[in-house]
Amino acid sequence: MPISRRDLLKGAASGGLLLASGVPAHATMSTTLPPNAVGFLYDATLCVGCKSCVVNCKIKNCEPGGALYQEGMKKPPYETKGPGNTGQWDETQELSGKTLSVIKVYKNGTCQTKDAEVNGFAFFKQQCMHCITPACASVCPGGAFRKDPDNGSVYYIASKCIGCRYCQLACPFGLPRYEWDAAWPEVRKCQHCRHITKKGGMTACAEFCPTGATVFGKVTDLREEAKRRLALKPGDEYQFPIQTVHSPNRQLRKVAKYVAKVYGLTEVGGTQNILLSGVSFEHLGFRPYLKNQALPELTWHYIAKIPWVFAGVFIGGTAIYKITHRNRKEGEQP
């Protein structure tokens, strides 16, 4: 049966609308800090590498509502593949589908002096930075990544994920991880312990940090705290807060020499988790060349065209199929 122009146009319209509905809903999100935005300040000069944050992040996020929780799980997804490990301890080395936060170490030369770039060492933390305008949410065609309109935390809805992994490609920090070994894989990332912070609590990494290297609070307060520390002179004594930025529980310590930068203050439009360090962030594996502009502003013009490209392929393929199918029915060679 011949294809009428009316049928072809109807197919084009329906195909275009169907695929256009897959355009990321949050690609044009706000570039300003939400009213009650929360995050943490990680001060690498205070970190002793105990990994209490890593262990308790896993434990707390395996509770119902946590970012690692799966129905029926009996224990956290420890990584025990190292030689001699019989399953007695976790050997987390990198972010993965089982690990939302990791502590690493920078080493140079003799490694004698903490927070020194030459002949020194430094600990540093890697996990989702919770961008003010997250690229992962802007490119997700299923709307699986969302930004809380109140506290700004970037979270993940597994039921909406289609497994495209655009989020991994778009993240300027390369942080989301995919469960490659799971039967029904999901994307894993820090979600600011959403099941806890929504009830007024704090993130597990801040709650269990014994030195105050990670402190939780409102982003505006964290920025002020970071600026206060940068204004101090190396060797000065300072009362560093424990757990939260306004906590009465404080620890008197001497101030280390900081790199004159708050990482996350301007990178890709700003992030809700911010960092201080005594060693150059480039040496710690953080990308130094990121623009001080929200990435969705740069990428949306290209992302918006993707559904229409698929629509063109779909419509063209359908038309060719119908033509060749008709020819076969009429006994002609396609």
Buried (B, 14 or more C-beta within 10 A) or exposed (E): EEEEEEEBEEBBEEBBEEBEEBBBBBBBBEEEBBEEBBBBBBBBBBBEBBBBBBBBBBBBBBBEEBBBBEEEEEEBBBBEEEEEEEEEEBEBEEBBBBBBBBBBEBEBEEBEBBBBBEEBBBBBBBBBBBBBBBBBBBBBBBBBBBBBEEBBBBBBEEEEBEEBBBBBEBBBBEBBBBBEEEEEBBBBBBBBBBBBBBEEBBBBBBBBBEBBBBBBBBBEBBBBBBEEBBEBEEEEEBEBBBBBBEBEEEEEBEBBEBBEBBBBBBBBBBBBBBBBBBBBBEBBEBEEEBEEBBBBBEBBEEBBEBBEEBBBEBBEEBBEEBEEEBEEEEEEEE
